[in-house]
Amino acid sequence: MRRIVLSRGLRVGGALGFGGCGCGAIIAVLVLAFIAGILALIFGIMRSSEPFQQAMAEVQHNPQAVRALGEPIKIGWFLSGSISTSGDSGEAELSIPVSGPVDKGTLYVEAYKSEDVWHFTRMELVTKKYPNRINLLEE
């Protein structure tokens, strides 16, 4: 006859009853990786959009923006906003974090798409140090 003695306080089995295999940690890592993948996909789609590309081209070539941020101007990771299209029409509203060696800020973009052409109604750069908004739509 075999006799098994468990001392007090000894846990049998691990998280979720998987015998201490660390499956709870593995599941948590997989969930986080899935969420990171979804975010990367969404940010990638937004970064490849025409409104985003046009706004970044404008901020990188605008003399006031270059003076305020310095060169090179880099794009931050966590842009926010929305882009929706339906055929040849659509709307976009973006907040794009940008930075340079001199300062950092946010580029605010609003646009609508009509007959397959994007029209910008707002493209403003707000920086930490520069006191005024820089309107990138002004000629």
ZITA-V690538 format. One record per residue. N is the residue number from 1. OMEGA is omega in degrees with one decimal (999 if undefined). Layout:
BEGIN
{{N/OMEGA} {N/OMEGA}}
END
This chain:
BEGIN
{{1/178.0} {2/179.3} {3/178.9} {4/-179.3} {5/175.4} {6/178.0} {7/-178.8} {8/175.2} {9/-179.9} {10/180.0} {11/174.3} {12/-178.6} {13/-178.2} {14/179.5} {15/179.5} {16/176.4} {17/-179.2} {18/174.3} {19/176.0} {20/-176.7} {21/-178.7} {22/-177.4} {23/177.9} {24/178.4} {25/178.9} {26/178.6} {27/178.9} {28/179.0} {29/179.0} {30/177.7} {31/178.3} {32/177.8} {33/177.8} {34/179.5} {35/178.5} {36/177.9} {37/178.2} {38/178.9} {39/178.7} {40/178.3} {41/180.0} {42/179.5} {43/178.2} {44/178.4} {45/-179.5} {46/-179.0} {47/-179.7} {48/-178.7} {49/179.8} {50/178.2} {51/179.2} {52/-178.2} {53/179.6} {54/179.6} {55/179.9} {56/176.4} {57/-179.2} {58/-178.1} {59/-179.2} {60/179.9} {61/180.0} {62/-176.4} {63/179.4} {64/179.9} {65/179.0} {66/178.7} {67/-177.9} {68/-175.3} {69/-171.9} {70/179.1} {71/2.0} {72/176.1} {73/-178.3} {74/179.8} {75/175.8} {76/-175.8} {77/-166.2} {78/174.8} {79/-179.4} {80/178.1} {81/-178.8} {82/174.3} {83/176.1} {84/178.4} {85/176.1} {86/-176.7} {87/-177.8} {88/177.8} {89/179.0} {90/178.7} {91/176.9} {92/174.6} {93/-173.9} {94/169.1} {95/-172.3} {96/176.4} {97/179.5} {98/178.5} {99/175.3} {100/-179.0} {101/-177.6} {102/-173.1} {103/173.5} {104/-178.1} {105/-178.8} {106/175.6} {107/-179.5} {108/-175.3} {109/172.1} {110/-177.9} {111/172.4} {112/-178.8} {113/179.2} {114/-178.8} {115/175.5} {116/178.3} {117/177.9} {118/177.5} {119/-176.3} {120/177.5} {121/177.7} {122/172.2} {123/-174.6} {124/175.4} {125/175.8} {126/-179.1} {127/-178.6} {128/-173.7} {129/-176.0} {130/-171.4} {131/-175.1} {132/172.6} {133/177.8} {134/179.7} {135/-177.0} {136/178.3} {137/179.1} {138/-179.3} {139/999}}
END
